[in-house]
């Protein structure tokens, strides 16, 4: 994948993410509760050193 292809893909991905975020924020009036649940959808990645 070239740099140009990668940048194009990332722009599409960002546009898609923005669209999804806008749709989900419009569905609920209480945005603070939806923000709290976002952590469950994307668990953090743990990095372990070789120690």
N, C-alpha and C positions, 0 to 999 in steps of 0.2 A: 504494500500500500504506500503510495507516494504521500508526501507532505500535503499536497493539494487535495488528494482524496480524503486524507485524514481530517483536514480542516473542514471540508465540505460535510463529512459525516458528523463532526462535532457540532457544526452549526445546525444541522437537521435535528440532532439529538437535543440540543438546547432548546430549539423551537418547540419540539415535541414536549419536553419537560415543562416549559413555560405554559403550554396549552393545558397540560394535565393539571398543573398547579392552579391555574386560573379556574378551571372547571371545578376542582374539588373545593376551592375556597368559596365559590359561589353557592355550593350546595348547603353549606352550613353557616349559621350566623355566629357560632361560637368558635372562632379560629384558634383560640388558645388550647382547647381540648384536642383539636385535630393536630396541632403542632406537637403535643406530647406523644401522640400515637405514632408519629413519623419514625421515631427511634426504633420501634418494633419492626417496621418494614425494612429498614436497612441496618442490620446489626453491625457494630463496629468491627473492624478488622484488627486482630491482635497480631503484633509483630514480635516474634521471638528471636533473640540473638542466639548464636551458637554456643553460648557459655554453658 
